[in-house]
Amino acid sequence: MEQRTPEFAKKFSDCRTTVKGLARAYVGLTNPTTIWFNTGTLCNIACQNCYIASSPTNDSLVYLTADEVLTFLNELEMLQWGVSEIGFTGGEPFLNPQFLKFVELALERNYQVLILTNAMRPMMRQKIQDGLLKLNDKFNSMITIRVSVDHHLALSHDIERGSGSFYETMKGMRWLTDNGFKITVAGRMKWTESELEARDGFNELFMQQHFNVNAYDPAELVLFPEMNMSVDVPEISTDCWQALNLSPRSVMCASSRMVIKRKGAERPAVVSCTLLPYDETFELGNSLTEADQKVFLNHPYCAQFCVLGGASCSA
């Protein structure tokens, strides 16, 4: 078992001060562009290292309803924040029985819609396919479906997601491509290859499968850094912005918020980002209005994924 130093153990214990006594960095909602909805943590598969621990049995975040989504969309319209994108994540969004209604509600308000999916059997049900085709026909070019393909080799992907999952995902991507959907891909940098080697590998895969995805465009192939709570990562102080030549506006919580519903809760809540739905420290209230507040970067993922990893879940 890894032995943690006393400093390691005390990191992130104080919301506003680092273990070295420095002022902890924070980020305000300065440029809201994306509102996320977590449709529920239930998933058709259980990955080895799912940051949100989605699985066929995890319902810690329960299914949102269409009425709840509508409430937030109405509030967003009233706030006039200038948000252009509505993102849907899970779990597996296509398991939520009202999910296609969520998508329709967002599209009717002229938002770009980003759907995160594994493109496996939940998406491939006939009822879902029929509904997706109707929406894509009516709102063409407003829907982007980002498919999780952890690695360009089937063996590596299946180690993470289970035997046969690569084949099932390729089938889903083939159906999306054949029916004119705009698709992008989310991969992971958990292997020893460089980013260029990973993009080269994905490029070969996309060419073989005739998928219209540019492996060298970071918006079309997003390669996410790994997140590991056991790794000793630096805390981000206010001094780090200048040292790293970064602006707080570049971090995901400057531009997005996510709506969730905890099991047993009467109402949905708004959290700072897609990465931290369970940590109540990052819960910002029950409305978007309440969620317009600064977020202290008091979690290892803030450094691993956002600040040092330079990643964002938005399109």
Residue pairs with C-beta under 8 A, 6 or more apart in sequence:
2 230
4 232
5 232
7 19
8 232
10 19
11 18
11 19
11 232
11 235
11 300
12 235
12 298
12 299
12 300
13 19
14 24
14 298
15 24
15 281
15 296
15 298
16 23
16 24
16 296
17 23
17 24
18 24
18 235
18 237
19 235
20 235
20 237
22 235
22 237
22 238
22 239
23 237
23 238
23 239
24 235
24 236
24 237
24 238
24 296
24 297
24 298
25 236
25 237
25 238
25 240
25 241
25 248
25 296
25 297
25 307
26 238
26 248
26 294
26 295
26 296
26 297
27 248
27 251
27 253
27 254
27 294
27 295
27 297
28 248
28 254
28 293
28 294
28 295
29 253
29 254
29 255
29 257
29 291
29 292
29 293
29 294
30 248
30 249
30 254
30 255
31 249
31 254
31 255
32 81
32 82
32 83
32 255
32 256
32 257
33 82
33 83
33 84
33 85
33 255
33 256
33 314
34 83
34 84
34 85
34 86
34 87
34 114
34 255
34 256
34 314
34 315
35 72
35 76
35 83
35 85
35 86
35 87
35 256
35 257
35 258
35 259
35 288
36 86
36 87
36 88
36 89
36 256
36 257
36 258
36 259
36 273
36 274
36 313
37 64
37 69
37 72
37 86
37 87
37 88
37 89
37 102
37 258
37 259
38 61
38 64
38 89
38 90
38 91
38 258
38 259
38 260
38 261
38 274
38 277
39 63
39 64
39 88
39 89
39 90
39 91
39 93
39 95
39 96
39 99
39 102
40 59
40 61
40 62
40 63
40 64
40 90
40 91
40 95
40 96
40 261
41 52
41 53
41 54
41 55
41 58
41 59
41 60
41 61
41 90
41 91
41 277
42 54
42 55
42 56
42 57
42 58
42 59
42 63
42 90
42 91
42 92
42 95
43 50
43 54
43 55
43 56
43 58
43 90
43 91
43 92
43 95
43 118
44 56
44 92
44 95
44 118
44 120
44 121
44 122
45 55
45 56
45 92
45 118
45 120
45 161
45 162
45 165
46 54
46 55
46 56
46 162
47 54
47 150
47 160
47 161
47 162
48 159
48 160
48 161
49 160
49 190
49 226
49 227
49 228
51 227
51 275
51 301
52 91
52 277
52 278
53 60
54 90
54 91
54 92
58 91
59 263
60 262
60 263
60 278
61 91
61 260
61 261
61 262
61 263
61 277
62 261
62 262
62 263
63 96
63 97
63 98
63 261
64 96
64 98
64 102
64 259
64 261
64 268
65 98
66 98
66 101
66 102
66 105
68 259
68 261
68 268
69 101
69 102
69 105
69 106
69 259
70 105
72 259
72 268
72 287
72 288
73 86
73 105
73 106
73 109
75 287
75 288
75 289
76 83
76 288
77 109
79 288
79 289
81 288
83 111
84 111
84 112
85 111
85 112
85 113
85 114
85 314
85 315
86 106
86 111
86 112
86 113
86 114
87 113
87 114
87 115
87 116
87 256
87 274
87 313
87 314
87 315
88 99
88 102
88 103
88 113
88 114
88 115
88 116
89 116
89 258
89 274
89 313
90 96
90 116
92 117
92 118
92 120
92 122
93 99
93 115
93 116
93 117
94 117
94 122
94 123
94 125
94 128
95 122
96 102
100 128
100 131
100 132
100 135
103 113
103 115
103 135
103 143
104 135
106 113
107 113
107 135
107 138
107 139
107 142
107 143
110 142
111 142
112 142
112 144
112 315
113 139
113 142
113 143
113 144
114 144
114 146
114 314
114 315
115 143
115 144
115 145
115 146
116 146
116 148
116 186
116 313
117 123
117 145
117 146
117 147
117 148
117 172
118 147
118 148
118 161
118 165
118 169
118 172
119 145
119 147
119 148
119 168
119 169
119 171
119 172
119 173
119 176
120 165
120 168
120 169
120 172
121 168
122 128
123 129
123 132
123 172
124 171
124 172
124 175
129 175
132 179
132 181
133 179
135 143
136 143
136 179
136 180
136 181
140 180
141 182
143 181
143 182
144 182
144 183
144 184
144 315
145 176
145 181
145 182
145 183
145 184
146 183
146 184
146 185
146 186
146 222
146 315
147 169
147 172
147 173
147 176
147 183
147 184
147 185
147 186
148 161
148 169
148 185
148 186
149 157
149 166
149 169
149 173
149 185
149 186
149 187
149 202
149 205
150 156
150 157
150 160
150 161
150 187
150 188
150 190
151 157
151 160
151 187
151 188
151 191
151 198
151 201
152 187
152 198
152 201
152 202
152 204
152 205
153 201
154 166
154 167
156 191
157 165
157 166
157 169
158 164
158 165
158 166
160 188
160 190
170 209
173 183
173 209
173 211
174 209
176 183
177 183
177 209
177 210
177 211
177 212
183 211
183 212
183 213
184 213
184 219
184 220
184 221
184 222
184 315
185 202
185 206
185 213
185 220
185 221
185 222
186 222
186 223
186 224
187 198
187 202
187 221
187 222
187 223
187 224
188 223
188 224
188 226
189 195
189 198
189 223
189 224
189 225
189 226
190 226
191 198
193 201
195 223
198 223
199 215
199 216
199 221
199 223
200 215
202 213
202 215
202 221
203 215
203 216
205 211
206 212
206 213
206 215
213 220
213 221
214 220
214 221
215 221
219 315
222 311
224 305
224 309
224 311
225 304
225 305
225 309
225 310
225 311
226 304
227 275
227 300
227 301
227 304
227 305
228 304
229 300
231 300
231 304
233 300
233 303
233 304
233 308
234 303
234 308
235 297
235 303
236 297
236 302
236 303
236 307
240 246
240 307
241 247
241 248
244 307
244 308
246 307
248 254
249 255
251 297
251 302
251 306
251 307
252 273
252 274
252 275
252 306
252 311
252 312
252 313
252 314
253 272
253 273
253 295
253 306
255 312
255 314
256 273
256 274
256 313
256 314
257 270
257 271
257 272
257 273
257 284
257 288
257 291
258 270
258 271
258 272
258 273
258 274
258 277
259 268
259 269
259 270
260 268
260 269
260 270
260 271
260 277
261 267
261 268
261 269
262 269
267 286
268 286
269 283
269 284
269 285
269 286
270 283
270 284
270 285
270 286
270 287
270 288
270 290
270 291
271 277
271 282
271 283
271 284
272 282
272 284
272 291
272 295
273 282
273 295
273 306
273 313
274 313
275 299
275 301
275 305
275 306
275 313
276 282
276 299
276 301
279 299
281 298
281 299
282 295
282 299
284 290
284 291
284 293
284 295
285 291
297 303
297 306
297 307
303 309
305 311
306 312
